[in-house]
Amino acid sequence: MKKLLSLIALLWLSACTGQIIDNGTTQVAATATPIQIEEPTPTQPTPTAVSQITAVPTAAGIPTTTAIPPTPVPVTPPTRIQFDPGATSATINSHLAAGESIEYLAWAAATQRMHVEIVSPNNVANFAVEGTSDGQ
């Protein structure tokens, strides 16, 4: 801090030489001369003619289309296959459109067999059998 103050004092002293420099200019004291300000006279706006505008109906703009999100496909629970008392078989007939699917549930013992027949135009169909307890 002392170094900073010493530096400032040194710069101040070196800037002041003590000589008066006369460059030939004369200083004049400024005097204020009062002036009178006149208040502006109020003026009335000049009336102008106003044209009347009538709205003319025009053709409707091009309608915009709003994309409608596709309706979600409802999830239907699996259809349970019920066997009549004492019956050893059941027949289920279903019709599906392209892209649709259907699920069935049936109970079977370990030694029972299942026969599935699928009829499909152009032989295009998918089929799977899975166990619910063991995934086999």
Secondary structure, DSSP 8 states (H G I E B T S, - for coil): -HHHHHHHHHHHHHH--------S------------------------------------------------------EE----TT-S---------TT----EE----TT---------GGG--------TTT--
